[in-house]
Amino acid sequence: MYKLCIEHPVPSYEKWKQAFDSDPVGREKMRVRRYQILRPVDNPNYVMIQLEFDTDSDADALLNAMRAVWSRVEGTIMTNPKAQIVEIVETKEY
């Protein structure tokens, strides 16, 4: 399993969430298995998104699609995105 991890500041979480929910790249079509949105408890205007995929090539395809979206909205909906694809090598639940 692979995750695309994205993080960036947002001027308004509510406006960012509305844009995220509009799903401009079609997450299901891009083979996203699930996602999580996280925010630091001391900074509600910063988001971290983790999107899970079966393959690293699917994660890379979504990252490339997101780069196109970011080029259109940077400075309005979000700024300075950071992203990386990671492999889940171990998970344990208690």
Salt bridges, closest charged atoms under 4 A:
ASP21 OD1 - LYS17 NZ 2.68
ASP23 OD1 - ARG27 NH1 3.44
GLU52 OE2 - LYS3 NZ 3.84
GLU52 OE1 - ARG34 NH1 2.52
ASP54 OD1 - ARG33 NE 3.12
ASP58 OD1 - ARG31 NH1 3.12
